[in-house]
Amino acid sequence: MSVPGTNDARGTRPTMAELIDTAEVIVCCGSGGVGKTTTAAVIGLSAARRGRRAVVVTIDPARRLADALGLDHIGATASLIDGEWPGELSALMLDAESTFDSLVERYAASDAQASSILSNSFYRNISGTLSGTQEYMASEKLYELHQNEAYDLVVVDTPPTRNALDFLEAPERLSRFLNHRIYRAVTAPSRGVLRVFNAATSAALRQVGKVVGSQVISDAVAFFQAFEGMEEGFRRRATSVTELFADEVTAFVLVTAPREDSVAEASFFAQRLAEDDIDVRALIVNRMHPPFGEADPAADEKADGELRGAPGGDALADYHRARADLRRLASEELANLAQLTAQVASAVIVYVPSLATDVHDVAGLNRVGESLLDPDPA
């Protein structure tokens, strides 16, 4: 499908194929229901077809990635997907709790310290439910996969836009938390806070215990005591993750549909990235309608009037009217996108046509991949 203004060769703008060939991390982001998961799967498959070892990781707990790849299940450990391509394609779904466990084991000073934390009831509760844990562990998993020499490219399928921002901001929030004076006071056994917590006669402790249970308080105190000394490892790792987001090897791919609400979300996300000095490297617009030429309402109206009533003319007029409606719809879609495409003017911009059926297997991914990597010239 040829769309006016699509994939022009202004300056030295790279192609989507070049981005897939050179990036080490590609983060697909956008609002819900715009084909973001499909795009992530297509990018991973395209990389494998081009000889790279790609792994696609979804942060979204829905099973859309498995559906897009035609799989029954995707687990927390990367699974190699069989296929006839020179590279490799793997996929996994984030498991925040197991990722947190791995971090504890990595930064604990001893097996005993790790065991003490992992068996602690307070830790077991917060490792999967504490606000921000899911997002930080997602960024940690991304960093872990990037450091793994088994992969050339990590493709990340993020949750819808606002949650994706939590994913990007999680490492910095963790660093701020670890540096906060209240956290430092609580975790320093030589200072007064834990000594107060440990005092059985503490009136405050007894009152809190009545509300949440004394065992909860004991577990929390034991957790913070066991965690002592591990902060620096977590802090360094969070800094490394933040630096990876801003590194040239990481490419943010913004996925949208031509609907006004989806475009508004994409524009919001692009602005937030810009505030962090991160460029959108590619804009993928899914489900575009074919234009069937330039819209000319006056000419369409004249043709309709000339055909109506003529022998066999009604059917032909209906056909022309349908084409006119499609031209008008395509024109409106481009108008919706005008501000966004100007906002990310340096990005690769690809328009993917609307398909007759949903993508639920590798054959469907290949159809989308043809539009993604070999678009019609403008």
Secondary structure, DSSP 8 states (H G I E B T S, - for coil): ---TTTT---TT---HHHHHHH-SEEEEE--TTSSHHHHHHHHHHHHHHTT-EEEEEE-SSSSHHHHHTT-S---SS-EE---S-SSEEEEEE--HHHHHHHHHHHH-SSHHHHHHHHT-HHHHHHHHHSTTHHHHHHHHHHHHHHH-TT-SEEEEE--SHHHHHHHHHHHHHHHHHHH-HHHHHHT-TTSHHHHHHH-TT-HHHHHHHHHH-HHHHHHHHHHHHHHTT-HHHHHHHHHHHHHHHHSTTEEEEEEE-SSHHHHHHHHHHHHHHHHTT--EEEEEEEEE----S---HHHHHHHHHHHTTSTTHHHHHHHHHHHHHHHHHHHHHHHHHHHHHHHTTTSEEEEEE--SS---SHHHHHHHHHHHHS----
